[in-house]
Amino acid sequence: MIPRTAQKHPAPRPGHAAALLFLAFMVVFSAGCSSVQRHLLHFYKRESRPGHTRLSEPVTTIPARIEANYFIVEAKWDKHGPWRFIVDTGSSVTLLSPDYVKRYPAEKKDGASARSINVRTASGRVQKLPPANVRIIKLGDAMFSNVPVLIYDCSELSAHFGMRIDGIIGFPLFRDTVFSLDYPQSRLIISRRSAVRSVPGATVKFNNEIRAPIIPVSINGETFSALIDSGSDGALVLNPLGLAPEFSQPPRTGATIGTILGDRVQEIGRLSTPLHIGDCKVEQPIVDITDQLSAIGGEILKNYCLVFDSKLGTVTFQRSADVPLEMGSQRSAGLSFAKTPAYWRVLSVVPGSPAEGAGVQAGDIVARINGEHVSEWQLQRYDTLVRESGEITYTFVRGQREEPMVIPVFDLVK
């Protein structure tokens, strides 16, 4: 698995935002499953674990916002902030904005080393992500000290979400706790291990020695490994190698998925058989085909409270309804965008979509959506619009004039 290193910044796919795919930091140098684990071992043990974790109370609860399937928390503990973070279980590193790192600097841990990573932003400039240590990250009553991070300019990510984002919290930050991503109740729960007696639900063990959130799942009687990736907004990113999956809707070309390490064209369809995650069953999931590590994203995770215990190497799926999870259609306007506060630039057009039929092309500039300037359209609001509307009016900039165009929304996957 070798992600490309110089394409576009994250841009939304039709009906959803793009998968953040900060998993790429874990596997950037890998070429297969065994190689994935070797490099995970390097990152998890040398990079992202905090020097010290302290909870002043046995359990602390932090309100969260679920924005287009992304899990976002906000924290404030002094005169600075508030600080807003995306929780990304698919990332082995924590990325923080230059402003945050400057505000809370710390000495680098003895013996620690981290590699700078070069990426290319949507504007075409090369950005280096240098290593650093921060003195503190505080979430509720949980304090994480001397945390190794990579410094990342979050300005374009903030433009993508339509709100300020100060960083991405990787899975290893919570190594010395039991923590829950409670999507239905919109909250992050962090507990001392001593405060957790038993956890009801469907418990699945991690299937690797380094205790990364990679678990065995199955389709059509075939078992494979999948990452639990809260940094992805999709359902199931599936590597079909050796699985011979059966489809009720064969994969079709979708939009361009943008990440900070590269772009890829979506191949999206629907399985005809269920996905089994321990005792949980997802009927005919929507899948995005990949040649990289399979992953379970926010479109599925949002239906559960996930309880992670890194020491035991387990995750427990909790859901109020004891019935198989059914997934609806995936709606799309047929467009993906690279965003700035001033305008959205069309990154790709889905082949065969109404948008393509209307003559929209990559590179076109959108100034308004349903008459409102694009700066008014946060990611969650736009995601809801695509899911619920029959058509959307996009106002394109054509030289010195603005040209409204009504584009029907369609089912990319039924």
N, C-alpha and C positions, 0 to 999 in steps of 0.2 A: 504494500500500500504506500504509494509515493505521491502525495498531493502535489499538484503544481504550485509554484511559489510566486507567481506574479500576474494576477488577473484583476478581478474586481473586488470591491468591498461588499459586505452583505447587502443583498437586495431582495425584496419580497418576491415569492413565487405567486402564481395566480391563486387567490383565495387564502393565501397564507403568507407569512413572512418567511424569508429564507432560513434554512437550518444554519445556526451559528457554526456548528461543526468545529468547535474548539477541541474536539477529539483529535484533530489534525496535529495538535501539539504533542499528543501522546505517541503518534505513529508516524511522525514526519520523516523518520529515517528507516522505517520498517518495510519489509517486503513479504510478509506472510505471518501466520498466526504465531509461530514460535518467536519470530522477530518482533512482533507486537509486544509479546510479554517481556522480552529482554529490554526493550526501550521503555516500557511502562515501569519496569523495575528501576531503571536509571532515574526517571522523572519522579516517581513516587518517593523514593528513598533519599534523593539528594536535593530535591527542588522545593516541593510545595508544602511540606508538613510544617506547621508552626512550631517555634521553639518551646512555647508553653501555652497550655489551654487551662482557663480557670472559669468555673461557673459559680457565682456567688449564691445561687439558689439551685436546688436539685434539678429543676425543670424551668426553662424559660421559653416563652412563646412570642414570636415576632410576626406581626401582621404581614401578609404578602399580597402582591397584585399579580393576577394571572393575565398577562397581556399577550393575546394571540398565541396562547399555549406556552409562553415563556414564564418562568417563575422569578419574580422580582421582589426584593426586600429593600426596605429603607431603614437607615440607622442614623441616630444622632446621640452623642454623649457629651459634647462640649459646645463651645460657642460656634464651632464650625459645622459645616453640613447644612441640612441632612445629606447623607450619601446614599446613592441608589445603586444596587448591585443585582446582576443576573446570577442566579444559582445554576451552575452548569455541572451536573454530575458526570458528563462526558468529558470533562477537562481535568487533566492531571496538574494543571498549573492555575494559579490565580493571576489575573491581569488587572492592573489598576492604573488609573489616569495619572499623568505627571503631576497634576495638582494635588492628588491624594498622597502620592509618594513624597512630594516636597513637604506636605503638611505634617506627615508622621514618619520621618526617616528613622532608620535604625541601623546599627552596625550589622554587617553581613555575618552570618553564622560561620564559625570556624570550620574549615574543610568543605564548605558548600561551594558548588560551582554550577553555573547555569549558562546555557548558550544563548547568545543573541540570535534572533530570528529576523530575517529580512522579508517583508511583505510589500506588495504594491497596492495602494489605495485606489479608490474609484477615480480620483483625480489624476492618477498615473504616477504619482511620486512614490519612491521607495521609502518605506518606513522600517527602521530597525527597532526591535523590541529588546531593550537591554535588561539585564537582571538587576534586582534591587531587593532590599529587605525593608519592611515597614514595621514600625514599633508596635502598632496596634490595629486590629480590626475588632470592633465591638458590635455584637448583635444581641440586643436585649441585655440579659445578665451574663452572657457568655463573652469572655475576653480572650482573644487570640493574640499572642505576643510574638514579636520577632518573626514575622511571616515572610518567607521568600516569595517574590512575585516577579512578573515581567511587567515593564512599563509600556502601556498601550494608550495611544491617543484615542479617546473614546468619542471625539466630536462627530465623526461620520456615523458611528454606531448610534449616537444620540439622535442624529438627524433621521436615521432609519426608524427609530422607535417613536420619534416625535416628542421625546422627553430627555432630560439629561440623564445619562448613564455614566457612573463613575468607575465601573469595573465589572469583572466576571469572576465569581468565586468558584474555584475548582473543588473537586471532591475531597482531596487530602486535607483541606482546612479542618474538616470535621473528624479527623482520624481518631481522636481521643474522646469522642462522644458517641452517643446514640442520637441520630437526628431523623426528623420526619419532614418530608415534603407533603403537606396536606393540601392537595389541590382543591377538593370540594369545599373545605373550610377556609381556604386562602390564608394559610399560616405555615410558618416554619417553627418546628418544635425542636429544641436542643436540650438533651438530658445528660446528666451524669450516668455512667453505666450502672452505678449502684442504685439508681432510682428506678431502673427498669427491671421488673420482675419477670413478666411474661408478655409476649406480644401476640395477640390473636390475629388470625388472617392466614394467607397463603405464603409461607416462608420458603424462599429459594436461596440456596447457597451459591456464592460466587464460585466459578469453576477455574480459578487460577490461584497460584500460591501468593501472589502479591496483593491480594484482597482489593483488586479493582472491581468496579460494579459491572462485571461481565458475567452473564448467567446462561445456563442451558435453557433453551426453549425448543418447541417443536412445531412442525407443520406436516401434515400427511404422514405421520409416524416417523419422520426424520428429525433427529435432534441436531441443533447447531448452537453456536454461541452468539449472543447479542449483548451489546452495551446498553445499559440504562442511561439514556442521554436526555436530560432535561434541557440541554442547550440546543435541542432540535425541536421544531414545531410540528414535524410530520408524524405519521403513524408508525409504520415499520419500514425502515431502510433495509432492504434485503439483498444479500449476496446469494444468488441462487446456485452457486457452484456445488455440485453433488447432491442437490435437493430435488431436482425435477419438479418444481412447484406447478400446481394446476391453477388456471385462471378462469374466473367468470367474466372478467374483462381484461383481455390481453394488454400488456404494457403499450402505451402510446407515448409519443414525444410530447413533453410538457414544456415548461419554461426553463430558463437558465437559473440554476441555483448558484448564488454568489456566496463566497466565504472569504475570509481575510487571507486564505492561502490559495485561492483559485476558484474557477467557475466550472460547472459541468451542466450538461443538458439533462433535464429530468426525463426518466422513462418510468411512467406511472401507470398502475393498473390495480386490479382487485383480485385477490385469491379466491378460489372457489371452496377452499377448505379452511378450518379454523386455525388460529394461532393459539398454542397452549403455553402459558407461563405458570409453571407449577400447577396449582389447582384452578387457576383462572383461565377462562376461555374467551377469546376474541373472535367473533364470527366474521368470516370473509373480510379480513383487514385490507385496507388500501396499502399498497406497497410501492416504494420507490426503489427501483433496481440499481444496484451498485456493484462494483468489483472490489469494494473495501469491506471493512468489518460491518456486519449487520448491527442495527441499533433500533431500540424502541424509543420513540419520541413523544413529545407532549400531547399529540392528538390522542394517544392511548393513555399516557400517564395521567392526564387531567381528570380521569375518572376514578383515581385511587388516592389514598393516603399511603405513601411509601415510607417505610421505617427501615433505615439503614443502620446496621451494627458492623462497623469495620473490623473490630477485634474478632468477632465471630465469623466475619465474612458472609453476612446474610443480608437479604432485603425481604421485607414482608409487605405484601400487597393487601391493603384493606379497602373494602368497598361495602357500602350499606346494602346494596342489592345483591343477593346471592343467585344471580342469573348471568348467563353469558352476555358479554358486552357486544352490542351491535353498532356498526358504524354506518352513518348516512353517506350521502353523496359528497363529493368534493366540488364545490362551486368555484368558478373562475371567471375573471374578466378577460383572460387570455393575454394578460400583460404582466411583466415584471419590471421593476424600476430600480434605478440608482437614485437615491434621494439627496437633496440638499434642502435647507430651509427655504430657499427661494423658488425652486422648481424640482420636478421629478423628471428624470430622463428615462425613456423607454430602453430597457436593457435587452429585452427579447419579446417576441410575439409568438404565441402558441400556434403551431401549424394547424390549419383547418378551423381555427376559432373565428367567431364573428369579428373580432378585432382585426385579424388578418384580412378577412373579406372586406372590411371597411377601409383597408389601405394603410393602416397604422404600421410604421416601420421602426426598427431599432434606431435609436438616436433622436426620435421625436421628443419634443419638450412639452410637458404638461404643466400648466400654471394653476388650473382650478379643477375641482371635482364637485359636481353638482352645484356649481356656481360659487363655491367657497375656495379661497386660496389654499394651496396644498399644505401650508404651514398649520392650518386648522385640523388637519387629518392625522391624528396620532395613529400608530399602528393598530391598536385595538379597535378604534372607531372605523378605520378603513376595512379591517378584517370582517367586522360585523356587517358593514355595508355589502361586501361581496357575498357573504353567506346568505343574506336575507333579501337582496334586491333582485329584481328582474332585469334591470338595466341601469347603467351609470353614464352620466354625462361628463365626459372629459373635455376640458378646454385646452386645445393645443395652441402653441405659439407658432405662427407662420409669418416670419419676418417681423413687420411692425404691427401685425394684427393678431387678435385671438379668435380661434375658430372652435366653437363647441361641436362636439360629436357624440351622439348617443350610441353606446356600445352595449349590446345585450350580454348579460351574464349567463353562463351555460354550465352544465355538469361536465367537468373535466373527467371525473370518474363517477359513474352512476352507482 
